[in-house]
Amino acid sequence: MSWDRFGQGPALVLLHGTPWSSALWRPVADALADRFTVYLWDMPGYGASSKDPEHAVDLGAQGELFAHLLHEWQLERPHVIAHDVGGAVALRARLLHGARYSSLCLVDVVALAPWGSSFFTLVKQHAGVFAQLPSAIHRGSVEAYIRGASHRGLRDDDLAMLVDPWTGKEGQAAFYRQIAQADERFTDEVEPLYGTIDEPTHIIWGTDDTWIPVDRAHRLQALIPHATLELIPEAGHLIHLDAPVQLAAELVRWTETVRS
């Protein structure tokens, strides 16, 4: 598993989603590293971590691994910021595997059913077929899929950063494997427990997220006691690239309120 640690101060862990990697968080991590010891990691099956087909990449396995990882890092109550399925991973580690946080920030997260785009659902049903696509067609499909997560459009270098880990024989197989192993039961299992979360919790959402519409933000806020919510206009699911300044400013503001 690939991970990195840098900066100085209280521990803060950033969790990525799918089909992303920790690279999406790197500019934010750099901005926070003067006040926190920042931990970045690629979940198994993503980014620079192992894409061995024998390694489970479902949300159940990832949540259990994250709790174990915090123990290995000797972090008892880190601050946690999570995006997309990283939210489900952080929530499962907290609610099922004994992890505790100093604070929790959830950014356009997978936490409430239903989730998954129409393409995501189609691939899940036919993952074996999609894994056999010619490489050029596969890349075009992944590029189109990822472009749909942005409201404002992606620069070529940003698109390449997001797509490249999923190319080649290993990357292509891993892309469809992580979709095939996705299942709403992993969020259904913990949703009834959201009311037991007692850490300071902040929710950030792009108002133009078409992958996980903003109504989920309001539903999630209602389920987590005392959770606060900040909506960022004209930002889609790739809020890091649609509204980088606004996101960074809001995360700096939030972390300053909970930093200890």
C-alpha positions in Angstrom: 0.0 0.0 0.0 1.3 3.4 -1.0 1.2 6.2 1.7 2.9 9.4 2.6 3.3 11.5 5.7 4.5 15.1 5.9 4.0 18.4 7.8 4.0 19.1 11.5 1.2 19.3 14.1 -1.9 17.2 15.0 -2.5 14.2 12.8 -4.9 14.7 9.8 -5.7 11.8 7.4 -7.2 12.4 3.9 -9.2 9.6 2.2 -9.8 9.6 -1.5 -12.7 8.1 -3.4 -13.3 6.3 -6.7 -12.0 6.3 -9.4 -9.4 8.7 -7.8 -6.3 8.4 -5.7 -4.5 10.5 -3.1 -3.1 12.6 -5.9 -6.5 14.4 -6.0 -5.9 15.6 -2.4 -2.2 16.5 -2.8 -2.7 20.3 -3.2 -5.0 20.5 -0.2 -2.6 18.4 1.8 0.2 20.8 1.0 -1.9 23.7 2.1 -2.7 22.0 5.5 0.8 20.7 6.1 2.0 23.8 7.9 -0.5 23.2 10.7 -0.9 19.4 10.6 1.0 16.2 10.2 -0.9 15.1 7.0 -1.3 11.4 6.0 -2.1 10.5 2.5 -2.8 6.9 1.3 -4.0 5.1 -1.8 -6.5 2.4 -1.0 -5.6 -1.1 -2.3 -6.7 -1.2 -5.9 -6.1 2.5 -6.4 -3.3 4.9 -7.4 0.1 3.5 -6.6 -1.1 0.8 -4.3 -1.3 -2.9 -5.2 -3.8 -3.8 -7.9 -3.4 -7.6 -7.3 -6.7 -9.2 -8.1 -6.4 -11.4 -5.0 -6.8 -8.3 -2.8 -10.4 -7.3 -1.9 -11.3 -3.7 -2.7 -14.9 -3.6 -1.5 -15.9 -1.0 1.1 -16.1 -3.5 3.8 -12.4 -4.5 3.4 -11.3 -0.9 3.0 -13.0 0.2 6.2 -11.5 -2.6 8.2 -8.1 -1.8 6.7 -8.3 1.9 7.5 -9.0 1.1 11.2 -6.0 -1.2 11.2 -3.9 1.4 9.4 -4.7 4.0 12.1 -3.5 1.5 14.7 -0.3 0.9 12.7 0.3 4.6 12.5 -0.4 4.9 16.2 -3.1 7.5 15.6 -5.7 7.4 18.3 -7.9 10.3 17.4 -6.8 11.9 14.1 -8.7 14.6 12.2 -10.2 12.9 9.1 -11.3 14.4 5.8 -12.9 12.1 3.3 -14.3 12.3 -0.3 -16.6 10.0 -2.2 -16.3 6.4 -1.1 -13.6 7.5 1.3 -16.5 8.8 3.3 -18.0 5.3 3.6 -14.6 3.9 4.5 -14.1 6.4 7.3 -17.6 5.9 8.5 -17.3 2.1 8.6 -14.0 2.3 10.4 -15.6 4.6 13.0 -18.9 2.8 13.5 -17.9 -0.9 13.0 -14.2 -1.2 13.8 -13.5 1.0 16.8 -11.8 4.0 15.2 -12.2 7.4 16.8 -11.6 10.8 15.3 -10.9 14.3 16.7 -13.1 15.6 13.9 -14.7 14.3 10.7 -15.2 16.3 7.4 -17.2 14.6 4.7 -16.9 16.0 1.2 -19.4 14.9 -1.4 -19.3 11.4 0.1 -20.9 8.0 -0.6 -22.9 7.5 2.6 -26.6 7.1 1.7 -28.3 4.9 -0.9 -28.9 5.1 -3.8 -25.4 5.8 -5.2 -23.6 5.1 -8.4 -24.1 6.6 -11.8 -25.9 4.9 -14.7 -22.5 4.0 -16.2 -21.3 2.7 -12.8 -24.4 0.4 -12.6 -23.9 -0.8 -16.2 -20.3 -1.7 -15.6 -21.1 -3.4 -12.3 -23.5 -5.7 -14.2 -21.1 -6.5 -17.0 -17.6 -6.0 -15.4 -16.1 -9.0 -17.1 -17.1 -7.8 -20.6 -15.8 -4.2 -20.0 -12.5 -5.6 -18.7 -11.9 -7.0 -22.2 -12.4 -3.7 -24.1 -9.5 -2.7 -26.4 -7.2 -0.4 -24.5 -8.0 2.7 -26.6 -11.8 2.2 -26.2 -11.3 1.6 -22.5 -9.3 4.8 -22.0 -12.0 6.8 -24.0 -14.7 5.4 -21.7 -12.8 6.2 -18.5 -12.1 9.7 -19.7 -15.7 10.3 -20.6 -16.8 8.9 -17.3 -14.4 11.1 -15.3 -15.3 14.2 -17.3 -18.8 13.7 -16.1 -17.8 14.3 -12.5 -16.7 17.9 -13.2 -19.1 20.8 -13.5 -16.6 23.2 -15.0 -14.6 20.9 -17.2 -11.1 19.4 -16.7 -7.7 20.5 -17.9 -5.8 17.9 -20.0 -3.2 17.4 -17.3 -5.8 16.9 -14.5 -7.7 14.4 -16.7 -4.5 12.5 -17.4 -3.6 12.4 -13.6 -7.0 10.8 -12.9 -7.1 8.4 -15.9 -3.5 7.1 -16.1 -3.6 4.8 -13.1 -6.4 2.9 -14.8 -4.6 2.2 -18.0 -2.5 -0.8 -19.1 -3.5 -4.4 -18.5 -3.3 -4.1 -14.7 -5.0 -0.8 -14.4 -7.8 -1.6 -16.7 -8.6 -4.8 -14.8 -8.5 -2.9 -11.5 -10.8 -0.2 -12.7 -13.6 -2.7 -13.4 -12.8 -4.8 -10.4 -13.4 -2.0 -7.9 -16.8 -1.2 -9.5 -17.8 -4.9 -9.6 -17.1 -5.1 -5.8 -19.1 -2.0 -4.9 -22.4 -2.6 -3.1 -24.9 -0.4 -1.4 -25.1 -2.9 1.5 -21.9 -1.4 2.9 -23.6 2.0 3.4 -26.9 0.5 4.3 -25.2 -1.4 7.1 -23.9 1.7 8.9 -26.6 4.3 8.0 -28.7 3.4 11.1 -25.6 4.2 13.2 -25.0 7.7 12.0 -26.9 9.1 15.0 -24.2 7.7 17.3 -21.4 9.9 15.8 -20.3 12.4 18.5 -17.2 13.9 16.9 -17.5 17.4 15.4 -18.6 16.7 11.9 -18.7 19.0 8.9 -20.2 18.3 5.5 -19.0 20.0 2.3 -20.9 19.6 -1.0 -20.8 20.9 -4.5 -24.2 22.2 -5.5 -23.8 20.9 -9.0 -22.7 17.3 -8.1 -24.5 15.1 -10.6 -22.9 11.9 -9.3 -24.2 12.3 -5.7 -26.8 15.1 -5.7 -26.8 17.8 -3.0 -30.0 16.4 -1.4 -27.7 13.7 0.1 -25.9 16.5 2.0 -29.0 17.6 3.7 -30.1 14.1 4.5 -26.7 13.3 6.0 -26.7 16.5 8.0 -30.1 15.5 9.5 -28.8 12.0 10.5 -25.5 13.1 12.2 -26.0 15.0 15.4 -24.8 18.6 15.3 -23.3 18.2 11.9 -22.7 21.5 10.0 -23.0 22.0 6.2 -21.3 24.2 3.7 -22.5 24.2 0.1 -20.0 25.3 -2.6 -21.8 26.7 -5.7 -20.9 25.7 -9.3 -18.9 22.7 -8.1 -19.5 19.1 -9.2 -18.4 15.9 -7.7 -14.8 16.7 -8.5 -15.0 19.7 -6.2 -11.2 19.7 -5.8 -10.8 20.7 -9.4 -14.0 22.7 -9.9 -13.6 24.9 -6.9 -10.1 24.4 -5.5 -9.8 27.8 -3.8 -13.2 27.6 -2.2 -12.6 24.0 -1.0 -9.2 24.8 0.4 -10.5 27.9 2.1 -13.4 26.0 3.7 -11.1 23.2 4.9 -8.6 25.6 6.4 -11.5 27.4 8.1 -13.0 24.1 9.4 -9.7 22.6 10.6 -8.8 25.8 12.4 -12.0 25.5 14.5 -11.2 21.9 15.5 -7.4 21.9 15.6 -6.0 20.9 19.0 
